[in-house]
Amino acid sequence: MNRILVTGGAGFIGSHLCPLLVANNYSVTILDNLSPQIHGDTPKTPSWVEECGINFVHGSVTDRGVLESCLSECDSLIHLAAETGTGQSMYEIEKYNEVNTQATALILDIITNKKLKLKRVLLASSRSVYGEGAYICEVCNDEVRHYPTARKPEQLANQQWTAPCNVCGHTLTSVPTRESDNIQPASIYASTKYAQEDLISICCESLGIGYGILRLQNVYGEGQSLNNPYTGILSIFSTRIRRDLQLPIFEDGEETRDFVHVEDVANAFLAALTAENAPNTVINVGTGELTTVVDIASKLTEAFGKDPDIKVTGQYRLGDIRHNRADINKLRNLLGYEPQVSLMQGLTRFVDWVNTQPLPEDKLDKANAELKEKGLMGQ
């Protein structure tokens, strides 16, 4: 039986991926610190871990001794553990660098110096590494791809939400972002994810270890933390909907995201793990479809059986992007996988699950107040 270590495996994606690995005859070990921000103030090992016969190690990916022990017992590695909030990363810079970048370096240092012969290493990366991603100008030349830089505070303050063409000045149009498109991280979180990618690709290639880097779009679905006010827009909104609170929408509400269900993400990891030949490259994981934030807020509210109560605030956060969706041709062609869960199917499943969970405290206002205090959010 293949032995696999999944860092951060007790979290959202891991809760779908690890049982899937067990069902496919993998012996799974999870290393997770059960962060209170994700798992609540009194975190405990999820019940499904024991039910699936998974070996659980409570510890941090920043702990060399724990990592050495876990890595020595595995044949493959799926690295999910990370700090993930874009806004929070802009003022917890040292923490994000330690947990994301330095911990990945530590893992690779151990693999290299202990001469561990892993079969495959997979990384959960993020579409955030693209920054604004790819655009075209439909007026002057729709064959040329544009890569706008991060939006500046003065642009956002003047409600210049989408970048203009640098040739004719017309507003650019978002197009699916390819893995070969420019990398332009707009947040500390994004920069740490790209650093992880570089570390893993360089090290695995030098050691002859097969690897895969999956750049995930906006993952949602059952099991997403309802306690974390810094990431997971559907989880944040679900709590406010259940409490009959208004949904505040940043910018003009027309910003878009590519929402991919966690089941499709888990299956993409399984495909990358079991492929006869390791991808040895970066692969986008999304649906390739755009949904505006106003639209997703309305659809989610209606899925709860309520009338939408939405306020477009014009507020903005530094480090946020305007649009991004994935070109998923490599997902189809290299891994032979096509997303199976439609947005409406996924929202229905998510709402059905949320309705079985205790009603959490709404922490969105507190999180936004922290951003405002640090000058990272404006009107």
C-alpha positions in Angstrom: 0.0 0.0 0.0 1.3 3.5 -0.9 1.9 5.7 2.1 1.1 9.4 1.7 1.6 12.4 4.0 -1.0 15.2 3.6 0.0 18.4 5.4 -3.0 20.5 6.5 -5.1 17.4 5.8 -7.6 18.0 8.5 -8.8 21.2 6.8 -11.4 21.9 4.1 -9.8 20.3 1.0 -8.2 17.6 3.1 -11.6 16.5 4.5 -12.6 15.6 0.9 -9.2 14.4 -0.4 -8.0 12.2 2.4 -11.1 9.9 2.5 -10.8 9.7 -1.3 -7.2 8.6 -0.9 -8.2 5.9 1.6 -10.8 4.7 -0.8 -8.1 4.3 -3.4 -5.9 2.2 -1.2 -3.5 4.8 0.2 -2.3 4.7 3.8 -2.8 8.3 4.8 -1.0 10.3 7.5 -2.2 13.8 8.2 0.0 16.5 9.8 -2.1 19.4 11.0 -1.9 22.0 13.7 -5.7 22.4 14.0 -5.5 26.2 13.8 -8.3 27.8 15.9 -8.9 30.3 13.1 -10.1 27.4 10.9 -11.2 24.8 13.4 -12.7 27.0 16.2 -11.5 28.0 19.6 -11.5 24.5 21.0 -10.2 22.5 18.0 -10.2 18.7 18.0 -9.4 16.0 15.6 -12.3 15.6 13.1 -14.3 12.5 13.6 -13.9 11.4 10.0 -10.1 11.0 10.5 -10.6 8.1 12.9 -13.5 6.7 10.9 -11.3 6.5 7.8 -8.5 4.8 9.7 -6.1 7.8 9.1 -3.0 8.3 11.2 -3.2 11.8 12.6 -0.2 13.9 13.9 -1.0 17.1 15.7 1.9 19.4 14.8 3.2 22.2 12.7 4.9 22.1 9.3 7.4 24.6 10.8 8.6 21.9 13.3 11.7 20.0 11.9 11.4 17.1 14.2 7.8 16.4 13.5 8.3 16.8 9.8 11.3 14.4 9.8 9.3 11.8 11.5 6.3 12.1 9.2 8.3 12.3 5.9 10.4 9.3 6.8 7.3 7.1 6.8 5.8 8.2 3.5 6.2 7.5 -0.2 4.4 10.6 -1.5 3.5 14.1 -0.2 0.5 16.4 -0.8 1.3 19.8 0.7 -1.9 21.6 1.6 -0.9 23.4 4.8 -0.8 27.1 4.4 -2.0 30.4 5.7 -4.6 31.5 3.2 -6.2 34.9 3.8 -5.3 37.5 1.2 -6.2 40.5 3.3 -4.7 39.1 6.5 -1.4 38.4 4.7 -0.9 42.1 4.1 -0.2 42.7 7.8 0.9 39.2 9.1 3.8 39.1 6.7 6.3 37.2 8.9 3.7 34.5 9.8 2.7 33.9 6.1 6.4 33.7 5.1 7.2 31.3 7.9 4.2 28.9 7.4 4.1 29.0 3.6 7.5 29.7 2.2 9.9 28.7 5.0 8.0 25.5 5.9 8.1 24.4 2.3 11.8 25.0 2.2 12.1 23.0 5.5 10.2 20.1 3.9 12.5 20.1 0.9 15.6 20.5 3.0 14.6 17.3 4.9 13.8 15.4 1.7 17.2 16.4 0.2 19.5 15.9 3.2 17.8 12.7 4.5 17.9 11.4 0.9 14.2 10.4 1.0 13.0 8.7 -2.1 9.5 10.1 -2.6 7.5 9.0 -5.6 5.6 12.2 -6.0 5.1 15.6 -4.4 1.9 17.7 -5.1 1.4 21.3 -4.0 -1.9 23.2 -3.5 -1.0 26.6 -5.0 -3.4 29.4 -5.9 -4.7 31.4 -8.9 -3.6 34.5 -6.8 -0.1 34.1 -8.3 -1.4 35.6 -11.6 -2.5 38.8 -9.9 -5.0 40.3 -12.3 -4.3 37.6 -14.9 -4.9 37.9 -18.6 -7.0 40.5 -20.4 -7.5 41.6 -24.0 -8.6 44.9 -25.6 -11.6 44.3 -27.8 -11.2 47.7 -29.4 -7.7 48.0 -30.7 -6.3 44.4 -30.8 -8.0 41.3 -29.3 -5.0 39.1 -30.2 -2.7 40.8 -27.8 -2.8 39.6 -24.1 -2.4 42.3 -21.5 -1.3 41.7 -17.9 -2.4 44.7 -15.7 -0.3 45.3 -12.6 -1.8 45.4 -9.1 -4.3 48.2 -8.7 -2.9 51.2 -6.8 -4.7 52.8 -3.8 -5.5 55.9 -5.8 -7.1 53.9 -8.6 -9.3 52.1 -6.1 -10.2 55.3 -4.3 -11.3 56.8 -7.6 -13.3 53.6 -8.4 -11.2 52.7 -11.3 -11.9 49.0 -10.8 -10.7 47.6 -14.1 -7.5 48.5 -15.9 -7.6 50.4 -19.2 -5.7 49.4 -22.3 -2.3 51.0 -22.3 -2.7 51.7 -26.1 -6.2 53.1 -26.6 -7.4 53.6 -23.0 -10.5 51.4 -23.5 -11.5 49.1 -20.5 -9.8 45.7 -20.8 -11.8 42.4 -20.9 -10.8 39.5 -18.8 -10.0 36.2 -20.6 -9.2 32.7 -19.2 -5.7 32.7 -17.7 -3.2 30.1 -18.9 -0.4 28.6 -16.9 2.1 30.3 -19.3 0.7 33.8 -18.6 2.6 36.3 -16.6 3.0 35.9 -12.9 2.2 39.1 -10.9 1.4 38.4 -7.3 -0.6 41.3 -5.8 -0.5 40.2 -2.1 1.9 38.7 0.4 -0.2 35.5 0.3 0.2 35.3 -3.5 4.0 35.9 -3.3 4.4 33.1 -0.7 2.5 30.7 -2.9 4.6 31.5 -5.9 7.7 31.0 -3.8 6.4 27.5 -2.8 6.0 26.7 -6.5 9.6 27.7 -7.3 11.0 25.8 -4.4 9.2 22.6 -5.2 9.8 22.6 -9.0 13.5 23.4 -8.7 14.1 20.9 -5.9 12.0 18.0 -7.3 13.6 18.4 -10.7 17.1 18.3 -9.2 16.3 15.2 -7.2 14.3 13.4 -9.9 11.1 13.4 -7.9 7.8 13.6 -9.9 5.8 16.6 -8.9 2.6 18.6 -9.7 1.6 22.1 -8.8 -2.2 22.7 -8.8 -3.2 26.4 -9.0 -6.6 26.4 -7.4 -9.3 28.9 -8.2 -12.0 29.9 -5.5 -12.7 26.6 -3.8 -16.0 26.2 -2.0 -18.3 23.4 -0.7 -19.2 21.3 2.3 -16.7 21.4 5.1 -15.4 24.8 4.5 -14.5 26.6 7.7 -17.4 28.7 9.0 -15.1 30.3 11.6 -12.6 32.0 9.4 -13.6 35.6 8.5 -10.6 36.2 6.3 -11.2 33.7 3.5 -14.0 31.7 1.9 -16.6 34.2 0.6 -19.4 31.7 0.6 -18.8 30.6 4.2 -18.6 34.3 5.3 -21.9 35.1 3.5 -23.6 32.0 4.7 -23.3 33.1 8.3 -24.7 36.5 7.6 -27.6 35.1 5.6 -28.5 32.7 8.4 -28.4 35.7 10.8 -30.5 37.8 8.5 -27.7 40.3 8.1 -27.0 42.4 5.0 -24.3 41.2 2.6 -21.8 43.9 2.0 -20.2 43.7 -1.5 -16.9 45.4 -2.2 -16.2 47.6 -5.2 -19.2 47.7 -7.6 -20.1 44.0 -7.2 -19.1 43.2 -10.7 -15.7 41.7 -9.8 -15.7 38.0 -10.8 -14.3 34.7 -9.6 -14.1 31.2 -10.9 -15.8 29.0 -8.2 -14.8 25.4 -8.2 -16.3 22.8 -5.9 -14.1 21.0 -3.5 -15.0 17.6 -4.8 -13.6 18.5 -8.2 -10.4 19.8 -6.5 -10.0 16.5 -4.6 -10.5 14.5 -7.8 -7.9 16.7 -9.6 -5.3 15.9 -6.9 -6.1 12.2 -7.1 -5.7 12.4 -10.9 -2.3 14.1 -10.5 -1.2 11.5 -7.9 -2.2 8.5 -9.9 -1.2 9.6 -13.4 1.3 7.1 -14.8 3.7 10.0 -15.5 3.9 12.9 -13.0 2.8 16.2 -14.5 6.1 17.9 -13.6 4.4 21.2 -14.3 1.7 23.7 -13.2 -1.9 23.0 -13.8 -4.9 25.3 -13.3 -7.9 23.8 -11.4 -11.1 25.7 -11.9 -14.2 25.6 -14.1 -13.2 28.3 -16.6 -16.5 30.1 -15.8 -16.9 33.6 -14.4 -19.4 34.6 -11.7 -19.8 38.1 -10.3 -19.8 38.5 -6.6 -23.3 40.1 -6.7 -24.5 37.1 -8.6 -23.0 34.5 -6.2 -24.4 36.4 -3.2 -27.9 36.4 -4.8 -27.7 32.7 -5.8 -26.5 31.7 -2.3 -29.2 33.6 -0.5 -31.9 32.1 -2.7 -30.5 28.7 -2.1 -31.2 29.3 1.6 -34.8 30.1 0.7 -34.4 33.8 1.5 -34.6 37.1 -0.5 -31.2 38.7 -1.2 -30.3 41.6 1.0 -27.2 43.0 -0.7 -25.5 46.3 -0.4 -22.8 47.3 -2.9 -20.5 49.4 -0.7 -17.8 50.7 -3.0 -15.3 49.6 -0.3 -12.1 47.9 -1.4 -9.1 45.9 -0.1 -5.6 46.3 -1.2 -4.3 43.1 -2.7 -7.6 42.0 -4.1 -7.9 41.3 -7.8 -10.7 42.4 -10.2 -11.2 39.3 -12.3 -9.6 35.8 -12.8 -10.7 32.6 -14.3 -8.8 29.5 -15.4 -7.9 28.1 -18.7 -8.4 24.4 -17.9 -7.0 22.8 -21.1 -4.0 21.4 -19.2 -6.3 19.9 -16.6 -8.3 18.2 -19.3 -5.3 17.2 -21.5 -2.7 16.2 -18.9 -4.8 14.8 -16.1 -7.9 13.8 -18.2 -10.1 15.5 -15.7 -13.1 17.8 -16.3 -15.0 19.5 -13.4 -18.2 17.6 -12.7 -20.1 19.7 -10.1 -22.1 22.7 -11.6 -22.3 25.9 -9.6 -26.0 25.4 -8.7 -25.4 21.8 -7.7 -22.5 22.9 -5.6 -24.4 25.7 -3.9 -27.3 23.4 -3.1 -24.9 20.9 -1.5 -23.1 23.6 0.4 -26.3 25.1 1.8 -27.7 21.7 2.8 -24.5 21.1 4.8 -24.4 24.6 6.3 -27.9 24.1 7.7 -26.7 21.1 9.7 -23.9 23.1 11.4 -24.1 25.3 14.6 -24.6 28.9 13.8 -21.3 30.7 14.1 -20.5 34.2 15.3 -20.4 36.7 12.5 -16.8 38.0 12.5 -16.8 39.9 9.2 -17.1 43.4 10.6 -14.2 42.7 13.0 -12.0 41.4 10.2 -12.8 44.5 8.1 -12.1 46.8 11.0 -8.6 45.3 11.3 -8.0 46.0 7.7 -9.2 49.6 8.0 -7.1 50.2 11.1 -4.0 49.0 9.2 -4.8 51.2 6.1 -5.5 48.1 3.9 -9.2 48.8 3.2 -10.8 52.0 1.9 -14.0 53.5 0.6 
